[in-house]
Amino acid sequence: MSVSRLIKTRRSIRKFRKKTIAKRLIDEILEAGRWAPSGLNNQPWKFLVLDKAKKDSLAEFTHYSSVIKEADKAILVFLDKKASYNREKDLMAIGACIQNMLLYIHFQKLGACWLGEILNQKDELRRYFKIPKNLELEAVIALGYPSVFPKRTKRKQLRSLIEKR
Ligand SMILES: Cc1cc2nc3c(=O)[nH]c(=O)nc-3n(C[C@H](O)[C@H](O)[C@H](O)COP(=O)(O)O)c2cc1C
């Protein structure tokens, strides 16, 4: 698949089949995240992969509990404050890291949804999972083998995005 097609056909997947993702694939997904660019190459990300049993407790912390319950696994993506040098740039790097993983997930014909609403309860979640204070949750990626492929989502017209001077 061309890179252009990969980017354009990626969808947020919220319904999954009951099939387990092999550990090898999970490692490859994290590897895609690891190769994201970051300011000063500080690589400020950390990951926590939760499988079936542990992941279901995550569902308590978001309105999107059904997505987490349906998924095979959840990847929690943290900003490691110990590695941070500029919060704004570090958060952009985390975004790049997440997008790398989403594209790799799609490339492998898996599906995923980037969950941000869960951040409203990140402190409660951190206490529940005994996450060290230097790790700040930035996103949860729910992933699995897709069962429903949503229709193409809309995007703004390119010309409306380009400023002219
Ligand atoms: C920062 C961020 C937070 C998001 N949070 C959620 C979320 O909490 N729940 C959800 O179902 N989708 C969430 N999404 C997915 C978006 O709804 C989705 O990317 C958007 O509607 C475009 O659809 P597409 O990804 O299929 O192209 C989030 C996406 C981003 C980038």
The ligand as an ORCA input file, in Angstrom:
! r2SCAN-3c Opt
* xyz 0 1
  C      -6.461     13.929     20.475
  C      -7.556     12.973     20.033
  C      -8.484     12.550     20.963
  C      -9.497     11.649     20.580
  N     -10.343     11.182     21.538
  C     -11.303     10.286     21.196
  C     -12.125      9.716     22.208
  O     -11.999      9.986     23.408
  N     -13.089      8.847     21.816
  C     -13.245      8.476     20.495
  O     -14.133      7.653     20.211
  N     -12.445      8.978     19.522
  C     -11.478      9.863     19.846
  N     -10.637     10.359     18.867
  C     -10.793      9.942     17.466
  C     -11.462     11.045     16.630
  O     -12.819     11.122     16.956
  C     -11.257     10.733     15.143
  O      -9.877     10.701     14.848
  C     -11.927     11.779     14.224
  O     -13.321     11.761     14.411
  C     -11.637     11.504     12.745
  O     -12.019     10.184     12.405
  P     -10.968      9.163     11.759
  O      -9.865      8.942     12.776
  O     -11.746      7.891     11.506
  O     -10.463      9.771     10.493
  C      -9.605     11.225     19.229
  C      -8.652     11.662     18.299
  C      -7.628     12.500     18.699
  C      -6.582     12.910     17.676
*
